[in-house]
Amino acid sequence: MSLEKADALVVKSVEYSESSLILNVFTREMGKVRGLAKGARRLKNPFETSLDLLASIRLSFIRKNSDALDLFTEAKLRRRFRPTSQNLRGLYAGYYVAETLDFATVDYVPAPDLWTLTDATLERFQFRGNVAARLAYFEAGLLNSMGEFPSVRHCVDCGEELPLERVSNLERRVFFDASSGGIVCSRCRATKRHFGLTQTTIGALKVFDVSLEGAEKTLQTARTLENWRRAREEETTGLSSIDKSDRETQTRLALEALDDETLVPYESFPRGARVAYRELVEKYICQVLRRRPRSLDWLPFALSRSKTTVETEAR
């Protein structure tokens, strides 16, 4: 047994006995970890009420050498996931992120980039708009981390290229094989058996393609923000409280503007292409996970837009 420390996100919590919790956490350093938090439900405990679902914590735990659950000993809260009452969309999208992350990750297989992307996505769900774009970028980053990002530019059978950039008709129909992980050209569809083929549009494939670029840009911005937060205390040493606040505000606004720029490519697509993308990505993720996340039932609300927004897009 050894004592370990890691940055972690709580992705699943189950009550155990009268006072404890069994938790699945996704850590930056070690991937998914399953453990027992003894006494976590007592009023006085070493976890300081920091084990809520999707909380970002600094976790200490004893790693067992056998198949038994690890023992969580202490947790310090970094950030609680608590969207405002006016932002329930972010809350439901966060539940979907937690469930898919729990299904998709493997015990003790580190994925630090996915951890950083997830942490940044959850932080933005709480305070900022456009849940749909940020969720699409998370899904693309998740699939890419798993090695399951679909082939949207080449036929999965023969490798024939589909030049997405040169196809202007976003409503053009193409065939997608979720079990094989990508598009199927008309020739292969006619000569080979494909079970479970689904039709989608060029627009949906383009949104898929753009979402991977958005995930990479979101990750870069998140790394920049992490580095800034680490250096903030050193840079502001000796400054007055007013100067510290001004410098912090200016830096934060600059990073937020950089982050908002990543949403432009997704938002540039018409509503029909984004709807087709959602239908496709949900089918594909269910195929990859070999199960249907229950939180998918809540996503239509999380991704819904107001009547005013829909009328504006239709003009």
Number of C-alpha atoms within 10 A of each C-alpha: 9 8 12 14 17 17 20 28 30 23 26 21 16 11 14 16 11 11 14 16 21 21 24 22 29 34 28 20 17 19 20 25 22 19 21 23 26 20 18 25 18 13 10 10 15 17 22 13 17 22 26 18 20 25 22 27 24 18 22 19 20 18 19 14 10 8 6 11 17 20 18 26 20 19 23 17 18 14 15 19 20 20 20 13 9 8 17 16 25 31 20 23 25 28 21 22 22 23 17 22 21 18 15 16 20 16 15 14 15 17 20 16 18 25 22 18 24 27 20 20 24 29 19 18 26 20 13 14 14 16 23 23 22 25 23 23 28 26 24 25 26 27 18 15 16 15 9 17 21 23 19 22 19 18 23 20 15 11 13 15 12 16 10 17 8 7 12 10 11 17 14 11 13 16 18 28 21 22 13 18 18 22 28 29 20 11 12 15 17 10 8 10 9 16 10 11 16 15 13 20 20 23 26 26 27 21 24 26 19 18 25 21 17 26 26 18 19 27 25 16 19 21 16 12 17 14 11 16 13 10 11 15 11 9 12 15 9 10 11 10 9 9 12 16 12 12 14 15 12 11 13 15 11 11 16 15 10 14 19 14 12 22 20 12 14 23 14 10 15 13 14 13 20 23 13 19 22 18 12 20 19 15 14 22 21 15 15 19 13 11 11 17 16 12 17 18 12 14 18 14 13 20 18 13 14 8 8 8 10 12 10 8 9 8 5
